[in-house]
Amino acid sequence: MSLVKDMSLAPSGVRKIEWVKSYMPVLSAIGDRFEKERPFEGKTIAMSIHLEAKTAYLALTLARGGARVCATGCNPLSTQDDVAAGLASLGVETFAVHGVNEEEYTEHLTKTLSCVPDIIIDDGGDFVSILHERAPELAKNLIGGCEETTTGVARLAARDRAGKLNFPMFAVNNAKCKHLFDNRHGTGQSVWDAIMNTTNCFIAGKRVVVAGYGFCGRGVALRAKGLGANVIICEADPFRALEAYADGYLVMSMDEAAPLGDIFVTTTGCRDIILRRHFEKMHDGVLLANAGHFDCEINKVDLNDLAEKVETRKPNIEGFYMKDGRILNLLGEGRLVNLAAGNGHPAEIMDLSFAVQALMMEHIASLLEKLSPALYEVPAEIDRLVASEKLRAEGIKIDKLTREQEDYLKSW
């Protein structure tokens, strides 16, 4: 039994799923093979990923392989109610409603895990947290799982270091076919899609402050530069700061950038990146957006404390009215702006990420021996296979090393 907002929305959701299917050829080919080989027969897969059309198509691909699939979102504002209804109408048990509170969100996660899965896909680590702390009994059948995003991998690595990870997990985010494209190019495009569509503001000539110069920050900065913005990078890592400097960006601390920026985008995966002392320096009309997994990078407590009044100025834009007359504008409640106020990454990009996920589900399901609880990397051959299949699907041919060349590269 699914739990969605309104099943009458299903036709709209199904159309969205059919649309993205047209731009995900690698996942489609995997699904065709799964349907013939049925690698998940008798297995249950629970997944918690931003519940929009590309995620729904991944769920359906796994179902084609014989899996019982139970799906939920990983952020209350990224769920698209019509897609959730569409997915449920197509036979996937779905527990997700847009805009729920924290208690309801956790209830949806727990209901999804109540299928007692054999394999999980997590995005941000909420599934793993529940299976360790709130309902460990629901992990009794668990063979292993995969983590989709940087923040979740960081949480898993911390558990692993502390000896507190109770089952094997694979860091899909670390696969080349994920972070090199999804984090950089997917985030870069989708963040600016969301900001521009939500605000209808001009980007050229604006001073854009990007906090964090990992793969997500690089993508956001690159697209901002391409749109004609003057880009400032704030970083805590000296190597990344030097890289940003060498890439031609201004590099400074957030204290220095706060009075200069017109648009602020956080991409760090850390907390308290923009605080009271920064808000106090910002000029009237700034846009504040977060592209990190959790809504803790822009400190909303400080922002609320400083404001005399808070009101919705447009959908997905809250205006915080300061005592001195300034208005600071927060997009998407400080949650992932590209999903809370947009449609997420392009389908062609998610074709790569979700092809890796699908093949990793097959890999885990086929394990003959149970892995020890630990954080593992995606096998290189799976990563390389996805890259090769994407090139083939795009009609791109590349060179192949001769035997002599391979021997030369291996010799001293």
C-alpha positions as CSV (number, residue, x, y, z in Angstrom):
1,M,0.0,0.0,0.0
2,S,1.5,3.3,-1.1
3,L,1.2,6.7,0.7
4,V,1.1,9.6,-1.8
5,K,-0.7,12.9,-1.9
6,D,-3.2,12.2,-4.6
7,M,-3.4,9.2,-7.0
8,S,-5.4,11.4,-9.5
9,L,-2.0,13.1,-10.3
10,A,-0.6,9.8,-11.6
11,P,-1.1,10.5,-15.4
12,S,1.0,13.6,-15.1
13,G,3.7,11.7,-13.3
14,V,3.7,8.9,-15.8
15,R,4.2,11.4,-18.6
16,K,7.2,12.8,-16.8
17,I,8.7,9.4,-16.4
18,E,8.2,8.6,-20.0
19,W,9.9,11.9,-21.0
20,V,13.1,11.2,-19.1
21,K,13.1,7.6,-20.3
22,S,13.8,9.0,-23.8
23,Y,17.0,10.6,-22.6
24,M,18.4,7.7,-20.5
25,P,19.6,5.1,-23.0
26,V,22.1,3.4,-20.8
27,L,19.6,2.7,-18.0
28,S,17.0,1.6,-20.7
29,A,19.5,-0.9,-22.1
30,I,20.2,-2.2,-18.6
31,G,16.5,-2.5,-17.9
32,D,16.0,-4.5,-21.1
33,R,18.6,-7.0,-20.0
34,F,17.2,-7.1,-16.4
35,E,13.8,-8.0,-17.8
36,K,15.3,-11.1,-19.5
37,E,17.7,-12.2,-16.8
38,R,15.6,-11.3,-13.7
39,P,18.7,-10.8,-11.4
40,F,16.5,-9.6,-8.4
41,E,14.0,-12.4,-8.4
42,G,12.9,-12.8,-4.8
43,K,14.8,-9.7,-3.6
44,T,13.4,-6.5,-2.1
45,I,15.1,-3.2,-2.7
46,A,14.3,-0.1,-0.7
47,M,15.4,3.3,-2.1
48,S,15.5,6.8,-0.7
49,I,16.5,9.3,-3.4
50,H,15.0,12.6,-4.5
51,L,11.6,11.4,-5.7
52,E,11.3,12.9,-9.2
53,A,11.1,11.4,-12.7
54,K,14.6,10.1,-13.1
55,T,14.5,8.3,-9.7
56,A,11.1,6.8,-10.7
57,Y,12.6,5.4,-13.8
58,L,15.5,3.8,-11.8
59,A,12.9,2.2,-9.5
60,L,11.0,0.8,-12.5
61,T,14.2,-0.5,-14.0
62,L,14.9,-2.5,-10.9
63,A,11.4,-3.8,-10.9
64,R,11.9,-5.0,-14.4
65,G,14.6,-7.2,-13.0
66,G,12.2,-9.0,-10.7
67,A,12.7,-6.8,-7.5
68,R,10.0,-5.8,-5.1
69,V,10.8,-2.1,-5.0
70,C,9.8,0.3,-2.2
71,A,10.6,4.0,-2.8
72,T,10.6,7.2,-0.8
73,G,12.3,10.6,-1.1
74,C,15.3,11.9,0.7
75,N,14.2,15.5,1.1
76,P,10.6,16.8,1.8
77,L,10.8,19.6,-0.8
78,S,12.3,17.5,-3.6
79,T,9.4,15.1,-3.9
80,Q,7.1,15.7,-6.9
81,D,3.7,14.5,-6.0
82,D,2.6,13.6,-9.5
83,V,5.7,11.5,-10.0
84,A,5.1,9.7,-6.7
85,A,1.6,9.0,-7.7
86,G,2.7,7.9,-11.2
87,L,5.3,5.5,-9.7
88,A,2.7,4.0,-7.3
89,S,0.3,3.5,-10.2
90,L,3.0,1.5,-12.0
91,G,3.4,-1.0,-9.2
92,V,6.2,0.4,-7.0
93,E,5.3,0.8,-3.4
94,T,5.8,4.6,-2.8
95,F,5.8,6.6,0.4
96,A,6.4,10.2,-0.3
97,V,4.6,13.5,-0.1
98,H,5.9,17.0,-1.0
99,G,6.3,19.5,1.9
100,V,5.8,17.2,4.9
101,N,7.3,18.0,8.3
102,E,10.3,16.3,9.8
103,E,8.1,13.7,11.7
104,E,6.1,12.8,8.7
105,Y,9.3,12.6,6.5
106,T,10.9,10.2,9.0
107,E,7.6,8.1,9.1
108,H,7.8,7.8,5.3
109,L,11.4,6.6,5.5
110,T,10.5,4.0,8.1
111,K,7.4,2.8,6.2
112,T,9.6,2.2,3.2
113,L,12.1,0.2,5.2
114,S,9.3,-1.8,6.7
115,C,9.6,-4.0,3.6
116,V,12.7,-5.4,5.4
117,P,14.9,-5.0,2.3
118,D,17.7,-7.1,1.0
119,I,19.4,-4.1,-0.6
120,I,19.1,-0.4,-0.1
121,I,19.9,2.8,-2.0
122,D,20.4,5.7,0.3
123,D,20.9,9.4,-0.5
124,G,22.3,11.4,2.4
125,G,22.4,8.6,4.9
126,D,18.9,8.8,6.4
127,F,18.1,5.1,5.7
128,V,21.4,4.1,7.3
129,S,20.7,6.2,10.3
130,I,17.3,4.6,10.9
131,L,18.6,1.1,10.4
132,H,21.3,1.7,13.0
133,E,19.5,3.8,15.6
134,R,15.7,3.7,15.3
135,A,14.8,0.3,13.7
136,P,17.8,-2.0,13.5
137,E,15.5,-5.0,13.2
138,L,14.5,-3.9,9.7
139,A,18.1,-4.6,8.6
140,K,17.9,-8.3,9.4
141,N,17.8,-9.4,5.7
142,L,20.2,-6.7,4.4
143,I,23.0,-7.9,2.1
144,G,24.3,-4.4,1.5
145,G,23.5,-1.0,-0.1
146,C,24.7,2.0,-2.0
147,E,25.0,5.7,-1.1
148,E,24.3,8.3,-3.8
149,T,25.8,11.5,-2.5
150,T,28.8,13.2,-1.0
151,T,27.2,14.0,2.3
152,G,26.0,10.5,2.8
153,V,29.4,9.0,1.9
154,A,31.0,11.3,4.5
155,R,28.6,10.1,7.2
156,L,29.3,6.4,6.2
157,A,33.0,7.0,6.3
158,A,32.7,8.4,9.8
159,R,30.7,5.4,10.9
160,D,33.2,3.1,9.3
161,R,36.1,4.8,11.0
162,A,34.3,4.5,14.4
163,G,33.5,0.8,13.8
164,K,29.8,1.7,13.9
165,L,28.7,0.6,10.4
166,N,26.7,-2.6,10.8
167,F,26.4,-3.7,7.1
168,P,28.4,-3.2,3.9
169,M,27.8,-0.1,1.8
170,F,29.2,1.1,-1.5
171,A,30.1,4.7,-2.2
172,V,28.4,5.2,-5.5
173,N,29.1,8.9,-5.2
174,N,32.8,8.2,-5.6
175,A,32.4,6.4,-8.9
176,K,33.9,8.5,-11.8
177,C,30.6,8.1,-13.7
178,K,28.8,9.7,-10.8
179,H,30.8,12.6,-9.3
180,L,32.7,13.7,-12.4
181,F,29.4,14.3,-14.2
182,D,26.5,14.4,-11.8
183,N,28.2,16.5,-9.1
184,R,29.9,18.9,-11.5
185,H,27.8,19.2,-14.7
186,G,24.5,18.1,-13.2
187,T,24.7,20.4,-10.2
188,G,26.2,23.2,-12.3
189,Q,23.3,23.3,-14.8
190,S,20.4,22.5,-12.4
191,V,21.3,25.0,-9.8
192,W,21.2,27.9,-12.3
193,D,18.1,26.5,-13.9
194,A,16.4,26.7,-10.5
195,I,17.7,30.1,-9.5
196,M,16.9,31.7,-12.8
197,N,13.4,30.1,-13.1
198,T,12.5,31.0,-9.5
199,T,13.8,34.6,-9.5
200,N,13.6,35.6,-13.1
201,C,16.8,37.6,-12.4
202,F,19.7,38.5,-14.7
203,I,22.9,36.7,-13.9
204,A,25.4,38.5,-16.1
205,G,27.4,41.1,-14.2
206,K,26.3,39.8,-10.8
207,R,28.8,38.9,-8.2
208,V,28.2,35.3,-7.4
209,V,29.8,33.8,-4.2
210,V,30.2,30.0,-4.3
211,A,31.1,28.4,-1.0
212,G,33.0,25.2,-1.6
213,Y,35.1,24.2,-4.6
214,G,34.6,20.5,-4.7
215,F,33.0,19.0,-7.8
216,C,29.6,20.6,-7.1
217,G,31.1,24.0,-6.4
218,R,33.3,23.8,-9.6
219,G,30.2,23.1,-11.6
220,V,28.2,26.0,-10.1
221,A,31.1,28.4,-10.5
222,L,31.8,27.3,-14.2
223,R,28.1,27.8,-15.2
224,A,28.0,31.2,-13.4
225,K,31.1,32.3,-15.2
226,G,29.5,31.1,-18.5
227,L,26.4,33.2,-17.7
228,G,28.6,36.3,-17.4
229,A,28.8,36.5,-13.6
230,N,31.8,37.7,-11.6
231,V,32.6,34.6,-9.4
232,I,34.1,34.6,-5.9
233,I,35.1,31.3,-4.3
234,C,35.2,30.7,-0.5
235,E,37.1,27.6,0.6
236,A,38.6,26.1,3.7
237,D,40.8,23.7,1.9
238,P,44.1,25.3,0.7
239,F,44.5,23.0,-2.3
240,R,41.0,23.6,-3.5
241,A,41.4,27.4,-2.9
242,L,44.6,27.4,-5.0
243,E,42.8,25.4,-7.7
244,A,40.0,28.0,-7.8
245,Y,42.6,30.8,-7.9
246,A,44.4,29.0,-10.8
247,D,41.1,28.6,-12.6
248,G,40.7,32.4,-12.7
249,Y,38.3,33.1,-9.8
250,L,38.7,35.5,-7.0
251,V,39.3,33.6,-3.7
252,M,38.5,35.1,-0.3
253,S,36.9,34.3,3.0
254,M,33.1,34.5,3.5
255,D,33.7,37.5,5.9
256,E,35.3,39.3,2.9
257,A,32.7,38.1,0.4
258,A,29.6,38.8,2.4
259,P,29.3,42.6,1.6
260,L,30.2,42.0,-2.0
261,G,28.0,39.2,-3.2
262,D,24.7,39.5,-5.1
263,I,24.0,35.7,-5.1
264,F,25.3,33.2,-2.6
265,V,25.4,29.5,-3.3
266,T,26.7,27.0,-0.7
267,T,28.0,23.7,-1.9
268,T,30.2,22.4,1.0
269,G,28.3,19.6,2.7
270,C,29.1,21.3,6.0
271,R,27.1,23.4,8.4
272,D,27.1,27.1,9.4
273,I,28.8,28.4,6.2
274,I,26.8,31.6,6.2
275,L,26.0,33.0,9.7
276,R,24.7,36.1,11.5
277,R,27.9,38.1,11.0
278,H,27.7,37.5,7.3
279,F,24.0,38.4,7.0
280,E,24.7,41.6,8.9
281,K,27.1,42.7,6.1
282,M,25.0,41.7,3.1
283,H,23.4,44.3,0.9
284,D,19.7,44.7,0.1
285,G,18.2,42.1,-2.3
286,V,20.8,39.3,-2.1
287,L,19.8,35.8,-3.1
288,L,20.7,33.0,-0.8
289,A,20.7,29.4,-2.2
290,N,22.0,26.1,-0.9
291,A,23.2,23.2,-3.1
292,G,24.4,21.0,-0.3
293,H,22.4,18.0,0.8
294,F,21.1,19.3,4.2
295,D,19.6,22.7,5.0
296,C,22.2,23.6,7.5
297,E,24.8,25.5,5.4
298,I,22.8,28.8,5.5
299,N,22.0,29.3,9.2
300,K,18.3,29.8,9.2
301,V,18.1,30.4,13.0
302,D,20.4,33.4,12.7
303,L,18.5,34.6,9.7
304,N,15.2,34.4,11.5
305,D,16.6,36.1,14.6
306,L,17.8,39.1,12.6
307,A,14.5,39.5,10.7
308,E,11.7,41.8,11.8
309,K,9.4,40.0,9.3
310,V,9.5,37.0,7.1
311,E,7.1,36.6,4.2
312,T,6.8,34.6,1.0
313,R,7.6,37.0,-1.9
314,K,7.2,34.4,-4.7
315,P,6.9,30.6,-4.7
316,N,10.2,29.2,-3.2
317,I,11.4,32.7,-2.2
318,E,11.2,33.8,1.4
319,G,12.0,37.5,2.1
320,F,13.7,38.2,5.5
321,Y,13.1,41.9,6.3
322,M,15.9,43.4,8.4
323,K,15.4,46.3,10.8
324,D,17.4,48.6,8.6
325,G,15.2,48.0,5.6
326,R,17.3,45.4,3.8
327,I,15.6,42.3,2.4
328,L,17.6,39.0,2.2
329,N,16.0,36.4,0.0
330,L,16.2,32.7,0.8
331,L,15.4,30.2,-2.0
332,G,13.8,26.8,-1.4
333,E,13.9,27.2,2.4
334,G,17.6,26.7,2.3
335,R,17.2,23.1,1.0
336,L,18.8,21.8,-2.2
337,V,17.8,24.6,-4.5
338,N,18.0,22.6,-7.7
339,L,15.4,20.1,-6.4
340,A,13.4,22.2,-3.9
341,A,12.9,24.9,-6.5
342,G,13.7,23.0,-9.7
343,N,13.6,19.7,-11.5
344,G,17.0,18.4,-10.5
345,H,19.8,17.2,-12.8
346,P,19.3,16.6,-16.5
347,A,18.1,13.1,-17.5
348,E,21.3,12.6,-19.6
349,I,23.4,13.1,-16.5
350,M,21.3,10.9,-14.2
351,D,21.5,8.2,-16.9
352,L,25.2,7.8,-15.8
353,S,24.6,7.9,-12.0
354,F,21.6,5.6,-12.1
355,A,23.2,3.2,-14.5
356,V,25.9,2.8,-11.9
357,Q,23.3,2.3,-9.2
358,A,21.4,-0.3,-11.2
359,L,24.6,-2.3,-11.9
360,M,25.6,-2.1,-8.3
361,M,22.2,-3.5,-7.2
362,E,22.9,-6.4,-9.5
363,H,26.5,-6.7,-8.1
364,I,25.3,-6.8,-4.5
365,A,22.4,-9.3,-5.3
366,S,24.9,-11.6,-7.0
367,L,27.4,-11.7,-4.1
368,L,28.1,-15.4,-3.2
369,E,29.7,-14.5,0.1
370,K,28.5,-12.0,2.6
371,L,30.8,-8.9,2.8
372,S,32.1,-7.6,6.1
373,P,30.4,-4.4,7.3
374,A,32.5,-1.6,5.8
375,L,32.4,1.2,3.2
376,Y,33.5,-0.1,-0.2
377,E,34.2,1.6,-3.5
378,V,32.4,0.8,-6.8
379,P,34.3,-1.9,-8.7
380,A,36.3,-0.2,-11.5
381,E,34.9,-2.5,-14.2
382,I,31.3,-1.4,-13.5
383,D,32.4,2.3,-13.6
384,R,34.2,1.7,-16.9
385,L,31.4,-0.3,-18.4
386,V,28.9,2.6,-17.8
387,A,31.3,5.1,-19.4
388,S,31.8,2.9,-22.4
389,E,28.0,2.3,-22.8
390,K,27.3,6.0,-22.6
391,L,29.8,6.8,-25.3
392,R,28.3,4.1,-27.5
393,A,24.8,5.4,-26.9
394,E,26.0,8.9,-27.9
395,G,27.6,7.5,-31.1
396,I,31.1,8.5,-29.9
397,K,34.1,6.3,-30.9
398,I,37.4,6.5,-29.0
399,D,40.9,5.1,-29.6
400,K,42.0,1.8,-28.3
401,L,45.5,1.0,-27.0
402,T,47.5,-1.6,-28.9
403,R,49.1,-4.4,-27.1
404,E,52.4,-2.7,-27.6
405,Q,51.1,0.5,-26.1
406,E,49.7,-1.3,-23.1
407,D,53.0,-3.1,-22.6
408,Y,54.9,0.2,-22.9
409,L,52.7,1.9,-20.2
410,K,53.2,-1.0,-17.8
411,S,57.0,-1.2,-18.3
412,W,59.8,0.7,-16.6
